[in-house]
């Protein structure tokens, strides 16, 4: 019988201990956490004191050490997403962070402020939508990987067997991980996107599922995490699996996306698009080979679809990527460059068919995974498309949705859902479900990495580019600009703290949070707000003549614009840069 984690839990709190009681049928286990010694032990229900304060919870996210000491993070609300082969899939929607300490009197004012900031960072990560879990199913692996496992693997706890790339609370669960006897309380949580629908075509009902798994390795925000690290982990790496379940048969098609796998950066400096910088000193081939060695081992053949511009600031990255693939000389890796913006300019998105035709034979060669109702593997997927643009968000998601539709067409025909000659595009009801799910997938990945919804989702939802879509893209681009420059440093610090890339040491004499910002960093928003406010005031309070009013408006308008451009010459002094982890420097 496959291992599971407890589904129904109660948290009992006393001044000395936390008791997490398993309430599943027949369960008697109680996880006990000593709030003083931090020791974790296993007890039984009769050990819970009657005086304890009790509340229901839906899972333990883990523990973390901050300035004030240890904290327990629990899931307090969840929403049912659907059922996956009779396994319920949940989204965690609310959390609570509970201090082991009963008082904060042992902290100085500075420590109190730092602790408050660290708690705000944790809440910042937890407030981002997209945390999913199941107490009975391993969400971190694809159907194909799960089909190729041993009986011993099936008996492992969900935490032991999980793909650690996609366990976002792996660091938080480190203490529980060390004690196998408490693993049924350790709940691996995925971050990304899951969408599940029961669909019908030709009167035949099937389940259609879309899962995007975000890697917690080299995780972060748009401009502060680019390229790869020394281990070959790519920024914004996402594994997306599309699944069909019909009549007991299951089919799966897997794709990946990830940042261009060389050492490059694009740090914010108040410019709308900072210039990408490729490292002159790094050993690109070493990191590049590490990345693709692991990708080939996990997924098989790699068909790279690089969607960046082949001119302007993106051109050097395209050239470097192509050169690295050529130099590596690995027959398992193929490279295709498709200048998305050039080919689809003037809203000619129908020209994406050029790319689909170009890769059609390769897609047929890679295939998809299919297991019949008897559990026999009929076909395996021999490799994946690895797509990327600059952010691996907008252009990438559009192309992935087209590749996935082509695979789904073949799967549904083989399963007998589609008649010979029928096209998915003709199935209006399903097409609406399909397009909206992929657009929602784009939005989820974009919010988690860039801070806003995705661009170009009007095409994904409707199959065509619209004027309203262009306007919404402009709005989202404006929001991205603000967040990337003025709030992403805090978001990056929050992710690094949550994932354990930075560990708090309360004995450290100097906190990185106490480093004062340059006066210019504080001056920018003040200058801009004052100048803009004066323009508005001048419009609302007319002077003796409209000529005088216009003169005031022009004065403050020119002042604000002039100040902005002066600042732009040294914009990096004004951006909200991370403070907790020293990122690699790009020469």
C-alpha positions, 0 to 999 in steps of 0.5 A, a space after each residue: 500500500 502506497 504511503 500517505 500523510 495524515 489528512 485530518 489534523 488537530 493542533 493542541 497548544 499549551 505553553 510548553 508544547 505543540 501537539 499535532 493530533 492525527 484524526 484519520 480513522 484508526 490513527 492514534 499518533 500525536 506529533 509533539 514539539 517541545 516549545 523550549 527544547 524544540 525536540 520533536 517526538 511521537 506520542 499518543 492521543 491520551 498524552 494531550 493535556 485537556 487544558 490545551 487550546 485546540 484548533 483544526 489544521 490541514 497540514 504542517 508546512 514545517 518549521 523555521 528559525 528567526 530572530 525570536 527563535 523557532 516558528 511552526 508554520 501550518 495550513 489553516 485553510 484549503 480548497 479542493 481542486 479536484 480528484 486525480 485517479 481517486 486522489 483528492 488534490 488540494 490548494 492551501 489558501 491560508 497559513 499561520 506562523 506560530 512562535 515557539 516562544 511565549 514572550 518577546 521580552 528577550 529581544 532588543 528593539 532592533 531584534 524585534 524589528 528584524 523579526 517582524 521583517 522576517 515574518 513579513 517576508 514569510 507571509 509575502 511568500 505564503 500570500 502568493 497563490 499556487 501552493 498545492 498538495 495531496 495526502 495520498 498522491 505524489 504530485 511531484 512526479 510525472 505519470 511516466 516517472 511513477 510508472 517506472 518505480 520499484 515496489 520499495 519506492 511505492 512504500 516510501 513516505 511521500 516526503 522521501 520519494 518526492 522529487 526535491 526540485 518541486 518540494 517548496 517546503 523542503 527546507 521547512 521540513 528538514 527537522 521532520 525529514 530526519 525522523 522517519 517515524 514522523 513522516 506521515 505528518 510531513 506534507 510535501 507542497 508543490 508550488 505552481 499551477 493545477 487545473 482539472 476538468 471533466 470534459 465531454 467530446 462526442 458524448 465521451 467523458 474524460 478528465 483533462 488535467 494541467 500541472 505546472 511544477 515550479 522548481 525551488 532550485 535557483 528560484 526567485 524573481 524576474 530580474 534578480 534570478 536569470 541564467 543558471 547557477 554553478 550546479 546547472 539549475 536554471 532560473 524559473 524552471 517549470 515542468 508542465 504536464 498535460 494528462 488525459 484520463 479516459 476509460 481507465 487509460 491515461 496519457 501524459 505529455 510533458 514539457 519544460 521551460 527554463 532560463 537560457 542556461 548560461 551565466 547571465 544577468 539583467 539587474 534592474 536599473 530603472 530602465 524599462 528593459 535593462 541590458 542583459 549581461 553575459 559573464 566574461 569570466 564564468 565557465 559557461 560550458 561547465 554549467 551548461 553541460 551540468 544543466 543538460 546532463 541532468 535534463 537528458 537523464 530525467 527527460 531523455 531527448 531535448 528539443 530546445 525552442 529559443 523564442 528570443 529576438 535575434 536582433 537588439 539586446 537579446 541577440 547575444 543570448 541567442 547566439 551564445 545559446 546556439 554556440 553552446 549547443 553546437 560546441 557540446 555536440 550532444 546528439 540528444 539535444 537539438 536547437 531551434 531558434 524562432 524569433 517570436 516577435 519578428 515572425 508574429 509582428 503586426 499581430 500576425 500570430 497565425 504565423 506560429 504555424 511556421 514553428 509548429 510545422 517545423 517541429 511536427 516531425 520532432 514532436 511525433 518522434 518524442 511522442 507521449 506517455 500512454 498506459 492502458 486500463 490494465 496498467 500496461 505501458 503502451 508508449 513512452 515519451 522519449 524526450 521533451 521540448 524545452 522552451 524559453 524566451 527571456 522570462 520563460 513566461 509569455 512567449 513560452 506559454 503560447 508555444 507550449 499551449 500549441 505543442 500541448 494541443 497537438 499532442 492532445 489531438 493525437 492522444 484523443 484520437 488514439 483513445 477513440 474520443 475524437 473521430 477520424 478527421 475531427 479537430 480539437 479546434 472544432 470542439 467549441 466547449 472543450 476549446 474554451 476550457 483548454 484555452 482558459 486553463 493555459 491562459 490561467 497557467 500563464 498568469 500563475 507562473 507570471 505572478 510567481 516570477 514577475 509579480 503580474 499576470 502574463 502578457 499575450 493571454 488574449 491569444 491563448 484564450 481566444 486564438 487571436 491577438 486583440 486591441 484590448 489584449 494589447 492594452 492589458 499587456 501595457 498595463 501589466 508591463 507598467 506594473 512589472 516595471 514598478 515591482 521589478 524596480 521598487 519591490 522585488 528586492 524584498 520579494 527575492 529576500 523573502 524567497 531566499 529566506 523561505 527556501 533556506 538560501 539564507 538562515 537567520 542567526 540571532 547571535 549575529 552582531 550585525 543584521 543585514 536588514 539594518 544596513 541603511 539605504 542610500 539617501 537617493 533610494 529614499 529620495 526617488 519616490 518622494 521626488 516623483 510623488 511631490 512633482 506629480 502632486 504639484 501637477 495635479 494641484 495646479 490643475 485643480 486650483 486655477 490661478 488668476 489666469 489659465 496662462 498662469 496655471 498652465 505655467 505652473 503645470 509646465 514647470 512641475 511637469 518638466 521638473 518631474 520629467 527632468 528629475 526622472 531622466 537625471 535619476 535614470 543615469 544612475 538608476 541602480 542606486 534607486 532600485 530595491 535590491 536584495 540584502 540577504 544573499 550575495 548574488 553572483 557577480 557578472 563581469 
